[in-house]
Amino acid sequence: MELLRERLIECGWKDEMKALCRSFIKKKGRNNVTVDDLVHVITPKGRASIPDSVKAELLQRIRTFLMSAAL
């Protein structure tokens, strides 16, 4: 999880998600937005915007771990 967090910060994903949240809150009004609203709107965009390189690296590390654990 820490590796994922680091990679997402490095590639600017975290800042992009912050900007999306701020934009949504500004559009709807600060008092008219709940955490559930944010999660509902941001989750699909967040998942879709994770760079393929980050996904590939994590998948490779998981495979390597599983192979070493199977021995």
C-alpha positions, 0 to 999 in steps of 0.5 A, spaced: 500 500 500 505 504 501 508 503 494 502 504 491 501 511 495 508 513 493 507 512 486 500 515 485 503 521 489 509 521 484 505 521 478 501 527 480 494 522 481 493 525 488 493 532 486 489 531 480 484 527 485 484 533 490 483 538 484 477 534 482 474 534 489 475 541 490 472 543 483 466 538 485 465 542 492 465 549 488 460 547 483 455 544 488 457 549 494 460 547 500 454 546 504 451 541 499 456 536 498 457 530 503 463 525 503 458 520 500 457 525 494 465 525 493 466 518 493 460 517 488 463 522 483 471 521 484 471 513 485 470 512 477 474 517 475 480 516 480 480 508 478 480 510 471 486 515 471 491 510 475 497 510 470 498 503 466 505 504 468 503 504 476 498 498 475 504 494 471 509 495 476 504 493 482 502 487 478 509 485 477 511 486 484 505 481 486 507 476 481 514 476 484 511 475 491 507 470 490 512 466 486 517 467 492 511 465 497 510 458 493 517 456 493 
